[in-house]
Amino acid sequence: MFVADATRLGDIERNLGWRPEVIIVGELLEHLDAPGNLLREIANHITNSGTLLITVPNVFSIRGLLHVMLGEEKNHTDHVAYYSYATMMSLLSRYGLEVFDMRYYRTRPHNIVDRALNVFISPFLALRPYFSEGLILLSKHRSHS
């Protein structure tokens, strides 16, 4: 495993003499002013058969939508974007990447309101995981999926 600044993959590749097979971009895109710059860099430097794993908060999170209905948008102050499956597919395709697997993740409730909501939300999410808190996407270069 090698931890590095993904916006400088060219430098890393030259210094190490190899291209990464797997790049993990966990809970990062929603913080970036221009996520395309990062995805372009990754697409240019990951191996043709390499895998990109991305996690992002889900714009259609039922927990988030319920908070909005209660009068409060629940969002981290550093976030500047929301993503859905469709917007991630579109964004990745702009850089020659395509999703070959997608999953959902749920978070553990931290406060009393979220714990109370969880009693009602959990059975719903078991049936409709599309409304979970986040998306996990695995992608490859379009020609190697």
C-alpha positions as CSV (number, residue, x, y, z in Angstrom):
1,M,0.0,0.0,0.0
2,F,1.2,3.5,-0.8
3,V,-0.5,6.6,0.4
4,A,0.0,9.7,-1.8
5,D,-1.6,12.9,-3.2
6,A,-3.7,11.6,-6.0
7,T,-3.5,15.0,-7.8
8,R,0.2,14.3,-8.3
9,L,0.0,10.7,-9.7
10,G,2.4,11.6,-12.5
11,D,5.2,12.5,-10.0
12,I,4.5,9.4,-8.0
13,E,4.6,7.2,-11.0
14,R,8.0,8.7,-12.1
15,N,9.4,8.3,-8.6
16,L,8.3,4.7,-8.0
17,G,8.5,3.5,-11.6
18,W,5.0,1.8,-11.6
19,R,1.4,2.6,-12.0
20,P,-1.2,1.8,-9.3
21,E,-3.5,-1.1,-9.8
22,V,-6.1,0.2,-7.3
23,I,-6.8,3.7,-6.3
24,I,-9.2,4.5,-3.4
25,V,-10.9,7.8,-3.4
26,G,-12.9,7.6,-0.1
27,E,-15.2,10.4,0.9
28,L,-13.2,13.0,-1.1
29,L,-15.0,14.1,-4.2
30,E,-17.7,16.0,-2.3
31,H,-15.0,18.2,-0.9
32,L,-13.4,19.2,-4.2
33,D,-14.2,22.4,-6.2
34,A,-13.2,20.6,-9.4
35,P,-13.5,16.8,-9.0
36,G,-12.9,16.3,-12.7
37,N,-9.2,17.4,-12.3
38,L,-8.7,14.5,-9.9
39,L,-10.5,12.0,-12.1
40,R,-8.6,13.1,-15.1
41,E,-5.3,12.5,-13.3
42,I,-6.4,9.1,-12.1
43,A,-7.7,8.0,-15.5
44,N,-4.3,9.1,-17.0
45,H,-2.2,7.2,-14.4
46,I,-4.1,4.1,-13.3
47,T,-3.2,0.9,-15.2
48,N,-5.6,0.0,-18.1
49,S,-6.8,-2.9,-16.0
50,G,-6.7,-1.0,-12.7
51,T,-9.6,-0.4,-10.4
52,L,-10.9,2.9,-9.0
53,L,-12.9,2.6,-5.8
54,I,-14.9,5.7,-4.9
55,T,-17.2,6.4,-2.0
56,V,-19.5,9.5,-1.9
57,P,-22.4,10.6,0.2
58,N,-25.7,9.8,-1.5
59,V,-27.9,12.8,-2.5
60,F,-30.9,10.6,-2.0
61,S,-30.1,9.4,1.5
62,I,-33.4,9.0,3.3
63,R,-31.8,10.2,6.5
64,G,-30.7,13.4,4.7
65,L,-34.1,13.9,3.1
66,L,-35.9,13.5,6.4
67,H,-33.7,16.1,8.0
68,V,-34.6,18.5,5.2
69,M,-38.3,17.8,5.8
70,L,-37.7,18.5,9.5
71,G,-36.3,21.9,8.5
72,E,-32.5,21.3,8.6
73,E,-30.1,20.3,5.9
74,K,-27.7,17.8,7.3
75,N,-24.4,18.4,5.5
76,H,-20.8,18.6,6.5
77,T,-19.5,22.2,6.3
78,D,-16.6,21.1,4.0
79,H,-18.9,19.5,1.4
80,V,-19.6,21.4,-1.8
81,A,-21.4,18.8,-3.8
82,Y,-23.9,15.9,-3.6
83,Y,-23.8,12.8,-5.8
84,S,-26.2,10.2,-7.1
85,Y,-25.6,7.0,-9.1
86,A,-26.5,8.9,-12.3
87,T,-24.3,11.9,-11.7
88,M,-21.4,9.6,-10.8
89,M,-21.9,7.6,-14.0
90,S,-21.9,10.8,-16.0
91,L,-18.9,12.3,-14.2
92,L,-16.8,9.1,-14.6
93,S,-17.7,8.6,-18.2
94,R,-16.2,12.1,-19.0
95,Y,-12.8,10.7,-18.2
96,G,-13.1,7.3,-19.9
97,L,-14.1,5.4,-16.8
98,E,-17.2,3.3,-16.2
99,V,-18.8,1.7,-13.2
100,F,-18.7,-2.1,-13.1
101,D,-20.1,-2.5,-9.6
102,M,-22.0,-0.3,-7.2
103,R,-23.0,-0.8,-3.6
104,Y,-24.5,1.3,-0.8
105,Y,-23.3,2.1,2.7
106,R,-25.0,3.1,5.8
107,T,-23.6,5.2,8.7
108,R,-24.1,4.7,12.4
109,P,-26.4,7.2,14.0
110,H,-24.6,9.5,16.5
111,N,-27.3,11.6,18.0
112,I,-30.7,10.9,19.6
113,V,-32.7,12.1,16.6
114,D,-30.8,9.9,14.1
115,R,-31.0,6.9,16.5
116,A,-34.8,7.4,16.7
117,L,-35.1,7.8,12.9
118,N,-33.0,4.6,12.5
119,V,-35.8,2.6,14.1
120,F,-38.1,3.5,11.1
121,I,-35.4,3.8,8.4
122,S,-33.7,0.4,8.8
123,P,-36.5,-1.8,7.6
124,F,-37.1,0.6,4.7
125,L,-33.4,0.6,3.7
126,A,-33.3,-3.2,3.8
127,L,-35.9,-3.1,1.0
128,R,-34.6,0.0,-0.8
129,P,-30.9,0.4,-0.3
130,Y,-30.9,3.1,-3.0
131,F,-31.8,5.5,-0.1
132,S,-28.7,4.7,2.0
133,E,-26.3,7.3,3.2
134,G,-23.6,6.6,0.6
135,L,-22.5,5.1,-2.6
136,I,-19.5,2.7,-3.2
137,L,-18.5,2.6,-6.9
138,L,-15.9,0.4,-8.5
139,S,-14.8,1.6,-12.0
140,K,-12.3,0.8,-14.7
141,H,-11.2,2.3,-18.0
142,R,-14.1,1.9,-20.4
143,S,-12.2,-0.4,-22.7
144,H,-11.4,-2.9,-19.9
145,S,-14.7,-3.4,-18.1
